[in-house]
């Protein structure tokens, strides 16, 4: 598939340290990952890099690895506390 970008958008993408096509690919992959449409493993594969490298890229883009609600965090904390209590016995 070929994606045509107008001159302004292409110039904006190229203003970074990578060609417009590479920057567009990165934006698309990061957005698919952010929306949870693809896994970190698939995103890394699409970017041609290792999973850890991709996760660091996503982190720099402000995309968290863990995306829990406050309620989910509370449940996780309770589970850890329960395990800790049982382990101390």
Beta strands, then each sheet from edge to edge (+ up, - down):
end
